[in-house]
């Protein structure tokens, strides 16, 4: 009977240690999950800021200002502008014959 009690006591100790270990591991993983979610939120904010910055850099007025100021470019006269019609698949086939 004493051997049975000792074996059962050892099993109870092993089960309780396993429970404590698994709870500790679950808490660590939950903390890591929260940290990763916070990183994700920070990356979302940074992504939004980068998109805003990209749209600012690509504004038409800014590009025109740089083209005229730094590169000394000018809009051509209307007489020098030529409109080229788009090439369609049908006209390509007809032109190749």
MOPAC internal coordinates of N, CA, C and O (Angstrom, degrees):
PM7 1SCF
backbone

  N    0.0000 0     0.00 0     0.00 0    0    0    0
  C    1.4424 1     0.00 0     0.00 0    1    0    0
  C    1.5287 1   111.50 1     0.00 0    2    1    0
  O    1.2310 1   120.45 1   142.02 1    3    2    1
  N    1.3447 1   116.75 1   -37.98 1    3    2    1
  C    1.4503 1   120.29 1   179.76 1    5    3    2
  C    1.5314 1   110.93 1   -66.34 1    6    5    3
  O    1.2310 1   120.52 1   141.98 1    7    6    5
  N    1.3471 1   116.61 1   -38.02 1    7    6    5
  C    1.4722 1   119.19 1   178.09 1    9    7    6
  C    1.5258 1   109.77 1   -63.20 1   10    9    7
  O    1.2310 1   120.54 1   138.65 1   11   10    9
  N    1.3189 1   116.58 1   -41.35 1   11   10    9
  C    1.4582 1   121.08 1   179.59 1   13   11   10
  C    1.5205 1   110.54 1   -63.07 1   14   13   11
  O    1.2310 1   120.12 1   138.30 1   15   14   13
  N    1.3264 1   117.38 1   -41.70 1   15   14   13
  C    1.4694 1   121.08 1   177.87 1   17   15   14
  C    1.5264 1   111.43 1   -63.96 1   18   17   15
  O    1.2310 1   120.59 1   138.38 1   19   18   17
  N    1.3156 1   116.47 1   -41.62 1   19   18   17
  C    1.4707 1   120.59 1   179.14 1   21   19   18
  C    1.5282 1   110.34 1   -65.04 1   22   21   19
  O    1.2310 1   120.60 1   137.15 1   23   22   21
  N    1.3328 1   116.46 1   -42.85 1   23   22   21
  C    1.4735 1   120.36 1   178.80 1   25   23   22
  C    1.5302 1   109.96 1   -63.54 1   26   25   23
  O    1.2310 1   120.34 1   134.81 1   27   26   25
  N    1.3333 1   116.96 1   -45.19 1   27   26   25
  C    1.4627 1   120.21 1   178.70 1   29   27   26
  C    1.5318 1   111.47 1   -64.08 1   30   29   27
  O    1.2310 1   120.43 1   141.14 1   31   30   29
  N    1.3272 1   116.78 1   -38.86 1   31   30   29
  C    1.4570 1   121.12 1   177.95 1   33   31   30
  C    1.5417 1   110.33 1   -63.89 1   34   33   31
  O    1.2310 1   120.30 1   138.39 1   35   34   33
  N    1.3221 1   117.03 1   -41.61 1   35   34   33
  C    1.4703 1   121.43 1   177.78 1   37   35   34
  C    1.5314 1   110.59 1   -63.81 1   38   37   35
  O    1.2310 1   120.81 1   140.60 1   39   38   37
  N    1.3235 1   116.07 1   -39.40 1   39   38   37
  C    1.4675 1   120.06 1   178.73 1   41   39   38
  C    1.5224 1   110.38 1   -65.72 1   42   41   39
  O    1.2310 1   120.31 1   138.10 1   43   42   41
  N    1.3427 1   117.01 1   -41.90 1   43   42   41
  C    1.4693 1   120.69 1   178.41 1   45   43   42
  C    1.5275 1   110.37 1   -62.81 1   46   45   43
  O    1.2310 1   120.31 1   136.94 1   47   46   45
  N    1.3317 1   117.01 1   -43.06 1   47   46   45
  C    1.4671 1   121.35 1   178.81 1   49   47   46
  C    1.5307 1   109.80 1   -62.23 1   50   49   47
  O    1.2310 1   120.03 1   134.85 1   51   50   49
  N    1.3379 1   117.54 1   -45.15 1   51   50   49
  C    1.4698 1   121.55 1  -179.93 1   53   51   50
  C    1.5337 1   110.63 1   -62.76 1   54   53   51
  O    1.2310 1   120.18 1   137.44 1   55   54   53
  N    1.3208 1   117.26 1   -42.56 1   55   54   53
  C    1.4674 1   120.68 1   179.13 1   57   55   54
  C    1.5214 1   111.31 1   -64.90 1   58   57   55
  O    1.2310 1   120.47 1   138.42 1   59   58   57
  N    1.3310 1   116.71 1   -41.58 1   59   58   57
  C    1.4612 1   118.88 1  -179.80 1   61   59   58
  C    1.5293 1   111.16 1   -68.04 1   62   61   59
  O    1.2310 1   120.49 1   141.35 1   63   62   61
  N    1.3326 1   116.67 1   -38.65 1   63   62   61
  C    1.4700 1   119.24 1   175.89 1   65   63   62
  C    1.5314 1   110.60 1   -63.94 1   66   65   63
  O    1.2310 1   120.42 1   140.10 1   67   66   65
  N    1.3226 1   116.81 1   -39.90 1   67   66   65
  C    1.4655 1   120.52 1   177.35 1   69   67   66
  C    1.5220 1   111.73 1   -63.23 1   70   69   67
  O    1.2310 1   120.51 1   140.41 1   71   70   69
  N    1.3373 1   116.63 1   -39.59 1   71   70   69
  C    1.4630 1   120.78 1   178.65 1   73   71   70
  C    1.5191 1   110.86 1   -65.70 1   74   73   71
  O    1.2310 1   120.26 1   134.25 1   75   74   73
  N    1.3196 1   117.11 1   -45.75 1   75   74   73
  C    1.4657 1   120.98 1   179.56 1   77   75   74
  C    1.5220 1   110.25 1   -62.49 1   78   77   75
  O    1.2310 1   120.52 1   136.91 1   79   78   77
  N    1.3274 1   116.62 1   -43.09 1   79   78   77
  C    1.4644 1   120.54 1   179.81 1   81   79   78
  C    1.5251 1   111.23 1   -62.91 1   82   81   79
  O    1.2310 1   120.27 1   135.65 1   83   82   81
  N    1.3262 1   117.09 1   -44.35 1   83   82   81
  C    1.4647 1   119.61 1  -178.86 1   85   83   82
  C    1.5290 1   111.43 1   -67.92 1   86   85   83
  O    1.2310 1   119.68 1   143.07 1   87   86   85
  N    1.3295 1   118.21 1   -36.93 1   87   86   85
  C    1.4669 1   120.41 1   176.76 1   89   87   86
  C    1.5244 1   110.91 1   -65.61 1   90   89   87
  O    1.2310 1   120.70 1   139.17 1   91   90   89
  N    1.3239 1   116.26 1   -40.83 1   91   90   89
  C    1.4596 1   120.52 1   178.06 1   93   91   90
  C    1.5287 1   110.35 1   -62.69 1   94   93   91
  O    1.2310 1   120.59 1   135.94 1   95   94   93
  N    1.3221 1   116.49 1   -44.06 1   95   94   93
  C    1.4675 1   121.14 1   178.65 1   97   95   94
  C    1.5319 1   110.51 1   -63.32 1   98   97   95
  O    1.2310 1   120.18 1   138.74 1   99   98   97
  N    1.3222 1   117.27 1   -41.26 1   99   98   97
  C    1.4677 1   121.18 1   179.08 1  101   99   98
  C    1.5258 1   110.56 1   -63.42 1  102  101   99
  O    1.2310 1   119.74 1   139.51 1  103  102  101
  N    1.3192 1   118.11 1   -40.49 1  103  102  101
  C    1.4603 1   121.33 1   178.54 1  105  103  102
  C    1.5288 1   110.92 1   -65.20 1  106  105  103
  O    1.2310 1   120.83 1   137.19 1  107  106  105
  N    1.3264 1   116.02 1   -42.81 1  107  106  105
  C    1.4662 1   119.57 1   178.12 1  109  107  106
  C    1.5207 1   110.80 1   -61.31 1  110  109  107
  O    1.2310 1   120.38 1   136.66 1  111  110  109
  N    1.3320 1   116.88 1   -43.34 1  111  110  109
  C    1.4618 1   120.25 1   179.79 1  113  111  110
  C    1.5295 1   111.58 1   -66.55 1  114  113  111
  O    1.2310 1   120.25 1   143.67 1  115  114  113
  N    1.3217 1   117.13 1   -36.33 1  115  114  113
  C    1.4597 1   120.37 1   178.61 1  117  115  114
  C    1.5312 1   110.63 1   -66.38 1  118  117  115
  O    1.2310 1   120.38 1   138.61 1  119  118  117
  N    1.3213 1   116.88 1   -41.39 1  119  118  117
  C    1.4679 1   120.89 1   177.02 1  121  119  118
  C    1.5220 1   109.94 1   -62.46 1  122  121  119
  O    1.2310 1   120.38 1   137.05 1  123  122  121
  N    1.3145 1   116.87 1   -42.95 1  123  122  121
  C    1.4725 1   120.70 1   178.04 1  125  123  122
  C    1.5326 1   110.86 1   -63.51 1  126  125  123
  O    1.2310 1   120.36 1   140.94 1  127  126  125
  N    1.3220 1   116.91 1   -39.06 1  127  126  125
  C    1.4611 1   120.89 1   177.35 1  129  127  126
  C    1.5211 1   110.64 1   -61.67 1  130  129  127
  O    1.2310 1   120.26 1   136.13 1  131  130  129
  N    1.3295 1   117.12 1   -43.87 1  131  130  129
  C    1.4632 1   120.30 1   178.78 1  133  131  130
  C    1.5312 1   111.13 1   -63.23 1  134  133  131
  O    1.2310 1   120.47 1   140.48 1  135  134  133
  N    1.3229 1   116.70 1   -39.52 1  135  134  133
  C    1.4624 1   119.80 1   178.59 1  137  135  134
  C    1.5310 1   110.74 1   -64.24 1  138  137  135
  O    1.2310 1   120.52 1   137.35 1  139  138  137
  N    1.3214 1   116.61 1   -42.65 1  139  138  137
  C    1.4626 1   120.20 1   179.95 1  141  139  138
  C    1.5287 1   110.98 1   -66.62 1  142  141  139
  O    1.2310 1   119.97 1   144.24 1  143  142  141
  N    1.3226 1   117.66 1   -35.76 1  143  142  141
  C    1.4608 1   120.57 1   176.52 1  145  143  142
  C    1.5245 1   110.65 1   -66.35 1  146  145  143
  O    1.2310 1   120.23 1   142.55 1  147  146  145
  N    1.3189 1   117.17 1   -37.45 1  147  146  145
  C    1.4640 1   120.80 1   176.68 1  149  147  146
  C    1.5348 1   110.39 1   -65.34 1  150  149  147
  O    1.2310 1   120.41 1   137.92 1  151  150  149
  N    1.3327 1   116.83 1   -42.08 1  151  150  149
  C    1.4634 1   120.09 1   175.60 1  153  151  150
  C    1.5250 1   110.38 1   -60.26 1  154  153  151
  O    1.2310 1   120.62 1   139.50 1  155  154  153
  N    1.3183 1   116.42 1   -40.50 1  155  154  153
  C    1.4606 1   120.55 1   179.11 1  157  155  154
  C    1.5255 1   111.15 1   -62.46 1  158  157  155
  O    1.2310 1   120.42 1   137.30 1  159  158  157
  N    1.3210 1   116.81 1   -42.70 1  159  158  157
  C    1.4669 1   120.05 1   177.59 1  161  159  158
  C    1.5294 1   110.95 1   -63.24 1  162  161  159
  O    1.2310 1   120.65 1   138.77 1  163  162  161
  N    1.3225 1   116.36 1   -41.23 1  163  162  161
  C    1.4669 1   119.90 1   178.79 1  165  163  162
  C    1.5253 1   110.56 1   -64.21 1  166  165  163
  O    1.2310 1   120.23 1   139.13 1  167  166  165
  N    1.3267 1   117.16 1   -40.87 1  167  166  165
  C    1.4639 1   120.48 1   178.92 1  169  167  166
  C    1.5288 1   110.76 1   -66.40 1  170  169  167
  O    1.2310 1   119.97 1   144.56 1  171  170  169
  N    1.3291 1   117.67 1   -35.44 1  171  170  169
  C    1.4667 1   120.34 1   176.91 1  173  171  170
  C    1.5292 1   110.61 1   -64.21 1  174  173  171
  O    1.2310 1   120.53 1   138.34 1  175  174  173
  N    1.3306 1   116.60 1   -41.66 1  175  174  173
  C    1.4656 1   120.42 1   178.46 1  177  175  174
  C    1.5274 1   109.79 1   -64.45 1  178  177  175
  O    1.2310 1   120.69 1   135.19 1  179  178  177
  N    1.3280 1   116.29 1   -44.81 1  179  178  177
  C    1.4606 1   120.18 1   179.58 1  181  179  178
  C    1.5306 1   111.06 1   -63.51 1  182  181  179
  O    1.2310 1   120.18 1   141.00 1  183  182  181
  N    1.3282 1   117.27 1   -39.00 1  183  182  181
  C    1.4622 1   121.43 1   178.47 1  185  183  182
  C    1.5322 1   110.06 1   -61.89 1  186  185  183
  O    1.2310 1   120.26 1   136.61 1  187  186  185
  N    1.3181 1   117.10 1   -43.39 1  187  186  185
  C    1.4565 1   120.76 1   177.62 1  189  187  186
  C    1.5276 1   111.66 1   -62.24 1  190  189  187
  O    1.2310 1   120.52 1   138.64 1  191  190  189
  N    1.3232 1   116.62 1   -41.36 1  191  190  189
  C    1.4601 1   120.28 1   178.52 1  193  191  190
  C    1.5253 1   111.03 1   -65.26 1  194  193  191
  O    1.2310 1   120.44 1   140.47 1  195  194  193
  N    1.3276 1   116.76 1   -39.53 1  195  194  193
  C    1.4644 1   120.06 1   178.88 1  197  195  194
  C    1.5242 1   111.46 1   -67.02 1  198  197  195
  O    1.2310 1   120.30 1   142.09 1  199  198  197
  N    1.3275 1   117.03 1   -37.91 1  199  198  197
  C    1.4647 1   119.47 1   177.12 1  201  199  198
  C    1.5247 1   110.71 1   -64.48 1  202  201  199
  O    1.2310 1   120.76 1   139.22 1  203  202  201
  N    1.3245 1   116.14 1   -40.78 1  203  202  201
  C    1.4612 1   120.31 1   177.73 1  205  203  202
  C    1.5276 1   110.47 1   -63.98 1  206  205  203
  O    1.2310 1   120.44 1   137.41 1  207  206  205
  N    1.3147 1   116.76 1   -42.59 1  207  206  205
  C    1.4533 1   120.85 1   178.99 1  209  207  206
  C    1.5317 1   110.96 1   -63.87 1  210  209  207
  O    1.2310 1   120.76 1   138.74 1  211  210  209
  N    1.3272 1   116.16 1   -41.26 1  211  210  209
  C    1.4638 1   119.96 1   179.00 1  213  211  210
  C    1.5278 1   110.99 1   -63.39 1  214  213  211
  O    1.2310 1   120.29 1   138.00 1  215  214  213
  N    1.3170 1   117.04 1   -42.00 1  215  214  213
  C    1.4671 1   119.12 1   179.40 1  217  215  214
  C    1.5265 1   110.44 1   -66.85 1  218  217  215
  O    1.2310 1   119.97 1   147.76 1  219  218  217
  N    1.3289 1   117.67 1   -32.24 1  219  218  217
  C    1.4645 1   120.73 1   177.91 1  221  219  218
  C    1.5277 1   110.28 1   -68.47 1  222  221  219
  O    1.2310 1   120.22 1   136.63 1  223  222  221
  N    1.3309 1   117.18 1   -43.37 1  223  222  221
  C    1.4634 1   120.73 1  -179.58 1  225  223  222
  C    1.5328 1   111.63 1   -66.65 1  226  225  223
  O    1.2310 1   120.09 1   152.14 1  227  226  225
  N    1.3190 1   117.42 1   -27.86 1  227  226  225
  C    1.4615 1   120.86 1  -175.72 1  229  227  226
  C    1.5237 1   113.24 1   -96.36 1  230  229  227
  O    1.2310 1   119.49 1  -169.29 1  231  230  229
  N    1.3217 1   118.59 1    10.71 1  231  230  229
  C    1.4640 1   120.46 1  -179.84 1  233  231  230
  C    1.5248 1   110.00 1   -64.05 1  234  233  231
  O    1.2310 1   121.37 1   -39.89 1  235  234  233
  N    1.3291 1   114.98 1   140.11 1  235  234  233
  C    1.4598 1   121.05 1  -176.15 1  237  235  234
  C    1.5257 1   111.45 1   -60.24 1  238  237  235
  O    1.2310 1   120.33 1   137.41 1  239  238  237
  N    1.3241 1   116.97 1   -42.59 1  239  238  237
  C    1.4610 1   120.41 1  -178.12 1  241  239  238
  C    1.5290 1   111.19 1   -63.41 1  242  241  239
  O    1.2310 1   120.01 1   140.87 1  243  242  241
  N    1.3084 1   117.59 1   -39.13 1  243  242  241
  C    1.4647 1   121.36 1   179.37 1  245  243  242
  C    1.5236 1   110.85 1   -66.25 1  246  245  243
  O    1.2310 1   120.70 1   136.06 1  247  246  245
  N    1.3299 1   116.28 1   -43.94 1  247  246  245
  C    1.4623 1   120.25 1   179.85 1  249  247  246
  C    1.5292 1   110.15 1   -64.39 1  250  249  247
  O    1.2310 1   120.84 1   138.99 1  251  250  249
  N    1.3354 1   116.00 1   -41.01 1  251  250  249
  C    1.4654 1   119.24 1   179.00 1  253  251  250
  C    1.5228 1   110.93 1   -64.96 1  254  253  251
  O    1.2310 1   120.37 1   140.97 1  255  254  253
  N    1.3294 1   116.90 1   -39.03 1  255  254  253
  C    1.4602 1   120.67 1   179.02 1  257  255  254
  C    1.5235 1   110.90 1   -63.47 1  258  257  255
  O    1.2310 1   120.08 1   136.91 1  259  258  257
  N    1.3084 1   117.46 1   -43.09 1  259  258  257
  C    1.4731 1   120.91 1   178.62 1  261  259  258
  C    1.5200 1   110.48 1   -66.26 1  262  261  259
  O    1.2310 1   120.58 1   138.65 1  263  262  261
  N    1.3365 1   116.49 1   -41.35 1  263  262  261
  C    1.4614 1   120.19 1  -178.98 1  265  263  262
  C    1.5242 1   111.16 1   -62.75 1  266  265  263
  O    1.2310 1   120.27 1   137.87 1  267  266  265
  N    1.3141 1   117.09 1   -42.13 1  267  266  265
  C    1.4689 1   118.81 1  -178.83 1  269  267  266
  C    1.5257 1   111.87 1   -80.21 1  270  269  267
  O    1.2310 1   119.82 1   140.90 1  271  270  269
  N    1.3035 1   117.94 1   -39.10 1  271  270  269
  C    1.4686 1   120.73 1  -175.36 1  273  271  270
  C    1.5136 1   114.06 1   -78.28 1  274  273  271
  O    1.2310 1   120.14 1   126.65 1  275  274  273
  N    1.3248 1   117.35 1   -53.35 1  275  274  273
  C    1.4676 1   120.77 1  -174.14 1  277  275  274
  C    1.5257 1   112.97 1   -89.56 1  278  277  275
  O    1.2310 1   120.41 1   143.63 1  279  278  277
  N    1.3110 1   116.83 1   -36.37 1  279  278  277
  C    1.4623 1   120.05 1  -175.14 1  281  279  278
  C    1.5311 1   112.67 1   -99.06 1  282  281  279
  O    1.2310 1   120.47 1   176.17 1  283  282  281
  N    1.3279 1   116.70 1    -3.83 1  283  282  281
  C    1.4667 1   122.75 1   178.61 1  285  283  282
  C    1.5267 1   111.77 1    54.68 1  286  285  283
  O    1.2310 1   120.39 1  -138.49 1  287  286  285
  N    1.2971 1   116.86 1    41.51 1  287  286  285
  C    1.4664 1   121.38 1   177.12 1  289  287  286
  C    1.5257 1   109.04 1   -91.97 1  290  289  287
  O    1.2310 1   120.88 1   -25.44 1  291  290  289
  N    1.3326 1   115.92 1   154.56 1  291  290  289
  C    1.4561 1   121.39 1   179.75 1  293  291  290
  C    1.5182 1   108.97 1  -135.23 1  294  293  291
  O    1.2310 1   121.50 1   -24.95 1  295  294  293
  N    1.3346 1   114.73 1   155.05 1  295  294  293
  C    1.4556 1   120.11 1   174.70 1  297  295  294
  C    1.5271 1   106.82 1   -74.61 1  298  297  295
  O    1.2310 1   119.23 1   -48.73 1  299  298  297
  N    1.3397 1   119.07 1   131.27 1  299  298  297
  C    1.4675 1   120.04 1  -178.16 1  301  299  298
  C    1.5286 1   111.25 1   -69.91 1  302  301  299
  O    1.2310 1   121.06 1   -21.24 1  303  302  301
  N    1.3272 1   115.57 1   158.76 1  303  302  301
  C    1.4563 1   121.24 1   175.97 1  305  303  302
  C    1.5170 1   109.46 1   -63.71 1  306  305  303
  O    1.2310 1   121.32 1   -25.39 1  307  306  305
  N    1.3259 1   115.09 1   154.61 1  307  306  305
  C    1.4647 1   119.56 1  -179.36 1  309  307  306
  C    1.5239 1   110.81 1   -61.57 1  310  309  307
  O    1.2310 1   120.24 1   146.84 1  311  310  309
  N    1.3275 1   117.14 1   -33.16 1  311  310  309
  C    1.4673 1   120.82 1  -179.54 1  313  311  310
  C    1.5323 1   111.47 1   -66.22 1  314  313  311
  O    1.2310 1   119.75 1   155.13 1  315  314  313
  N    1.2950 1   118.09 1   -24.87 1  315  314  313
  C    1.4617 1   120.99 1  -177.45 1  317  315  314
  C    1.5327 1   112.61 1   -92.83 1  318  317  315
  O    1.2310 1   119.85 1   173.89 1  319  318  317
  N    1.3393 1   117.90 1    -6.11 1  319  318  317
  C    1.4627 1   121.42 1  -178.83 1  321  319  318
  C    1.5214 1   109.55 1   -84.84 1  322  321  319
  O    1.2310 1   120.46 1   -51.07 1  323  322  321
  N    1.3141 1   116.72 1   128.93 1  323  322  321
  C    1.4620 1   122.26 1   177.15 1  325  323  322
  C    1.5228 1   108.55 1  -119.09 1  326  325  323
  O    1.2310 1   120.98 1   -47.92 1  327  326  325
  N    1.3188 1   115.73 1   132.08 1  327  326  325
  C    1.4596 1   121.04 1   178.25 1  329  327  326
  C    1.5162 1   107.66 1   -95.85 1  330  329  327
  O    1.2310 1   120.17 1   -56.67 1  331  330  329
  N    1.3125 1   117.29 1   123.33 1  331  330  329
  C    1.4569 1   122.50 1  -179.26 1  333  331  330
  C    1.5253 1   107.76 1  -102.24 1  334  333  331
  O    1.2310 1   120.10 1   -54.96 1  335  334  333
  N    1.3283 1   117.41 1   125.04 1  335  334  333
  C    1.4616 1   118.90 1   179.79 1  337  335  334
  C    1.5329 1   110.69 1   -68.32 1  338  337  335
  O    1.2310 1   120.35 1   -32.25 1  339  338  337
  N    1.3258 1   116.94 1   147.75 1  339  338  337
  C    1.4675 1   118.80 1  -179.73 1  341  339  338
  C    1.5281 1   110.79 1   -67.56 1  342  341  339
  O    1.2310 1   121.30 1   -32.18 1  343  342  341
  N    1.3024 1   115.12 1   147.82 1  343  342  341
  C    1.4665 1   121.33 1   179.01 1  345  343  342
  C    1.5178 1   107.26 1   -87.47 1  346  345  343
  O    1.2310 1   120.60 1   -53.57 1  347  346  345
  N    1.3245 1   116.45 1   126.43 1  347  346  345
  C    1.4492 1   120.20 1   177.14 1  349  347  346
  C    1.5188 1   109.52 1  -105.43 1  350  349  347
  O    1.2310 1   120.34 1   -12.97 1  351  350  349
  N    1.2965 1   116.96 1   167.03 1  351  350  349
  C    1.4608 1   121.28 1  -178.85 1  353  351  350
  C    1.5313 1   110.57 1   -64.27 1  354  353  351
  O    1.2310 1   120.20 1   145.61 1  355  354  353
  N    1.2961 1   117.22 1   -34.39 1  355  354  353
  C    1.4636 1   120.97 1  -179.20 1  357  355  354
  C    1.5301 1   110.88 1   -68.30 1  358  357  355
  O    1.2310 1   120.40 1   138.84 1  359  358  357
  N    1.3447 1   116.84 1   -41.16 1  359  358  357
  C    1.4616 1   118.89 1  -179.17 1  361  359  358
  C    1.5246 1   110.78 1   -72.42 1  362  361  359
  O    1.2310 1   119.80 1   151.29 1  363  362  361
  N    1.3399 1   117.98 1   -28.71 1  363  362  361
  C    1.4641 1   120.31 1   176.34 1  365  363  362
  C    1.5189 1   110.41 1   -66.39 1  366  365  363
  O    1.2310 1   120.20 1   136.84 1  367  366  365
  N    1.3135 1   117.22 1   -43.16 1  367  366  365
  C    1.4584 1   120.94 1  -179.76 1  369  367  366
  C    1.5147 1   109.34 1   -65.83 1  370  369  367
  O    1.2310 1   120.23 1   137.70 1  371  370  369
  N    1.3320 1   117.17 1   -42.30 1  371  370  369
  C    1.4574 1   121.10 1  -179.50 1  373  371  370
  C    1.5200 1   111.12 1   -67.19 1  374  373  371
  O    1.2310 1   119.73 1   144.33 1  375  374  373
  N    1.3188 1   118.12 1   -35.67 1  375  374  373
  C    1.4545 1   121.07 1  -178.43 1  377  375  374
  C    1.5095 1   112.40 1   -75.10 1  378  377  375
  O    1.2310 1   119.51 1   158.28 1  379  378  377
  N    1.3158 1   118.54 1   -21.72 1  379  378  377
  C    1.4620 1   121.60 1  -177.05 1  381  379  378
  C    1.5135 1   111.96 1   -80.84 1  382  381  379
  O    1.2310 1   119.99 1   165.47 1  383  382  381
  N    1.3255 1   117.63 1   -14.53 1  383  382  381
  C    1.4691 1   119.75 1  -177.87 1  385  383  382
  C    1.4439 1   113.46 1   -76.10 1  386  385  383
  O    1.2310 1   120.10 1   180.00 1  387  386  385

